[in-house]
Amino acid sequence: YPPPRRISADDISALHRNRVAAGFEDVRAHGVVPTLVGILANEDQASQNYAEWTAKACQADGLNFEVWNVKKTDVQDALQHAIENPRVHG
C-alpha cells in the first residue's frame, strides 16, 4: 500500500465549484446571475445552518441562493414553483 497522504478539502471543493461555475457560463453570458433555491420544510437549526453556509459559498462563487421555508405539506408546490420560475436555475 502507498503511504497515507493528506487530502485537501479545499482542493476537492474547488474542482466541484469550478465545474458548477463552468455550467453557468452561458447564463452569465446573457447578463443573468444564476439563482439556486434551497427548500426547507422544518425548523431544524442544523438545516438552517447548512443553508446559511450554502448561501455563503454560492455568494463567493457569484451565485444567488435563496432559502424558501415552507410547511412539509407545501414542499411539492414549492418545487413546482421553482421549476416554473424563470429566474431560478437550480
LODRENRO-15742 format. One record per residue: x, y, z of N, C-alpha, C, CB in turn. Coordinates in steps of 0.02 Angstrom, whole numbers, padded with zeros to 5 digits, always signed. Each point is the difference from the previous one (the first is absolute). Glycine has a CB too. Layout:
! LODRENRO-15742
XYZXYZXYZXYZ/...
//
This chain:
! LODRENRO-15742
+00041-00059+00000-00041+00059+00000+00044+00062+00000-00091-00062+00060/+00068+00115-00095+00039+00062+00003-00009+00033+00068-00014+00016-00124/+00061+00025+00143-00007+00034+00065-00059+00048-00001+00124-00010+00019/-00155+00020+00038-00057+00047+00002+00024+00071-00016-00058-00072+00086/+00012+00109-00115+00016+00070-00014-00060+00043+00017+00080-00034-00092/-00067+00095+00106-00052+00047+00018-00035+00024-00063+00064+00037+00103/-00129-00036-00101-00040+00024-00056-00034+00065+00022-00019-00118-00045/+00027+00169+00005-00028+00065+00017-00073+00004-00021+00113+00052-00013/-00157-00038+00060-00070+00009-00016-00010+00060-00045-00032-00051+00109/+00075+00102-00102-00005+00059-00044+00014-00019-00072+00036+00072+00095/+00012-00116-00107+00015-00021-00068-00058-00039-00031+00121-00005+00030/-00151-00038+00009-00056-00039-00024-00060+00045-00014+00041-00100+00064/-00056+00145-00018-00058+00044-00010+00012+00047-00059-00026-00006+00123/+00088+00028-00133+00015+00045-00056-00016-00034-00066+00090+00056+00068/-00075-00120-00073-00015-00037-00061-00075+00002-00015+00099-00075+00021/-00139+00061+00029-00073+00000-00010-00027+00070-00011-00007-00102+00072/+00034+00150-00037-00023+00069-00008+00016+00025-00070+00015+00021+00123/+00043-00040-00149+00018+00020-00068-00047-00031-00051+00119+00011+00036/-00139-00073-00024-00047-00033-00046-00067+00036+00001+00057-00110+00019/-00080+00128+00040-00064+00036+00005+00005+00067-00036-00024-00056+00111/+00078+00092-00099+00009+00065-00032+00001-00006-00076+00065+00039+00100/-00032-00091-00125+00002-00011-00073-00070-00014-00027+00117-00043+00010/-00157+00008+00029-00068-00016-00022-00045+00060-00006+00015-00109+00054/+00002+00163-00020-00041+00060-00001+00029+00055-00046-00036-00027+00116/+00089+00012-00152+00030+00051-00044-00048+00027-00051+00109-00056+00016/-00150+00013-00047-00048+00023-00050-00051+00048+00031+00016-00108-00062/-00038+00092+00121-00049+00043+00034+00031+00068+00015-00057-00101+00050/+00117+00100-00024+00034+00063+00017+00014+00041-00063+00051-00056+00100/-00037+00023-00156+00014+00035-00062-00058+00044-00022+00076-00093-00033/-00136+00076+00056-00059+00039-00016-00017+00051+00055-00043-00097-00066/+00090+00109+00111-00010+00050+00052-00044-00023+00058+00015+00083-00087/-00025-00148+00093-00043-00027+00053+00044-00029+00055-00092-00024-00083/+00077+00042+00145+00033-00031+00057-00040-00061+00019+00048+00111+00042/-00018-00171-00047-00037-00061+00016-00026+00001+00071+00070-00062-00082/-00131+00037+00090-00032-00005+00066-00015-00072+00015-00049+00115-00013/+00071-00137+00072-00015-00066+00025-00047+00008+00060+00112-00048-00040/-00154-00002+00051-00048+00003+00055+00007-00062+00044-00079+00067-00072/+00080-00055+00137-00003-00053+00049-00069+00001+00032+00125+00006+00021/-00158-00062-00022-00067-00004+00030+00005-00037+00066-00056+00002-00115/+00039+00032+00169+00002-00030+00066-00071-00009+00026+00113+00053+00023/-00126-00113+00000-00067-00016+00023-00001-00017+00074-00028-00041-00114/+00076+00067+00151+00000-00009+00072+00037+00058+00032-00005-00127-00012/+00006+00129+00077+00034+00055+00035+00063-00025+00034-00110+00056+00017/+00138-00111-00042+00061-00028+00028+00057+00049-00007-00040-00116-00027/+00073+00132+00082+00054+00050-00001+00059-00023-00044-00035+00037+00115/+00049-00102-00115+00055-00025-00041-00015+00012-00074+00027-00087+00087/-00090+00078-00107-00019+00013-00070+00007+00074-00016-00079-00098+00004/+00058+00139+00042+00006+00073-00010+00074+00019-00007-00106+00019+00066/+00149-00047-00023+00071+00015-00003+00030-00023-00066+00007-00010+00125/-00026-00049-00147+00025-00026-00064-00021+00047-00057-00006-00119+00044/-00056+00142-00042-00024+00045-00052+00039+00066+00001-00115-00052+00009/+00132+00076+00050+00039+00062+00006+00070-00009-00030-00064+00031+00103/+00096-00088-00089+00066-00013-00028-00004-00009-00075+00035-00054+00108/-00088+00023-00132-00010-00008-00072-00007+00068-00033-00054-00112+00018/+00016+00156+00014-00009+00068-00027+00067+00037-00004-00116+00003+00048/+00157-00010+00004+00066+00033-00001+00044-00028-00055-00010+00019+00123/+00009-00084-00132+00040-00031-00053-00024+00023-00069+00022-00100+00074/-00088+00102-00083-00027+00023-00064+00019+00072-00013-00096-00079+00013/+00090+00121+00037+00018+00070-00008+00073+00007-00019-00088+00032+00084/+00132-00071-00053+00071+00003-00017+00013-00020-00072+00026-00026+00119/-00070-00016-00147+00007-00023-00069-00042+00040-00049+00023-00113+00045/-00053+00168-00022-00039+00043-00044-00069-00025-00016+00106+00034-00047/-00134-00075+00091-00068-00026-00009-00046+00029+00053+00045-00106-00050/-00108+00114+00034-00050+00017+00050-00026-00065+00031-00033+00107-00062/+00018-00104+00125-00030-00059+00034-00056+00025+00045+00109-00065-00004/-00167+00037-00005-00058+00018+00040-00023-00060+00040-00034+00088-00084/+00014-00076+00145-00030-00052+00041-00075+00012+00002+00105-00014+00070/-00142-00037-00090-00072+00004+00004-00022-00046+00057-00013+00025-00124/-00013+00004+00178-00026-00038+00056-00074-00014-00012+00084+00052+00080/-00101-00115-00082-00069-00020-00014-00022-00053+00049+00015+00028-00122/-00080-00038+00126-00028-00056+00040+00015-00064-00037-00091+00073+00049/+00095-00128-00012+00014-00065-00032-00052-00016-00053+00052-00039+00106/-00113+00060-00095-00053-00015-00048+00005+00042-00063-00072-00031+00096/+00115+00082-00096+00006+00046-00057+00064-00011-00041-00067+00082+00065/+00105-00133-00049+00064-00010-00035-00010-00011-00075+00048-00049+00105/-00096+00007-00123-00010-00013-00071-00021+00063-00037-00032-00117+00028/-00010+00157+00002-00020+00064-00032+00060+00047-00007-00115-00013+00048/+00159+00014+00002+00059+00043-00003+00047-00024-00055-00010+00024+00123/+00018-00090-00129+00041-00027-00054-00028+00018-00069+00033-00094+00075/-00098+00088-00081-00031+00017-00064+00009+00074-00016-00084-00091+00017/+00077+00133+00034+00010+00072-00009+00072+00014-00022-00088+00024+00087/+00137-00058-00057+00070+00010-00019+00012-00022-00072+00034-00017+00120/-00064-00039-00139+00008-00025-00069-00029+00049-00050-00006-00117+00043/-00050+00147-00028-00034+00045-00046+00028+00072+00002-00102-00072+00012/+00141+00087+00038+00026+00068+00009+00061+00011-00045-00043+00002+00120/+00039+00042-00169+00056+00009-00048+00062+00030+00032-00085+00015-00088/+00080+00014+00147+00060+00028+00031+00035-00050+00046-00052+00113-00008/+00024-00173+00015+00031-00053+00040+00034-00049-00047-00087+00013+00093/+00150-00026-00079+00040-00044-00044+00018-00066+00032+00045+00101-00054/-00065-00111+00115+00016-00064+00032-00020+00000+00072+00093-00015-00079/
//
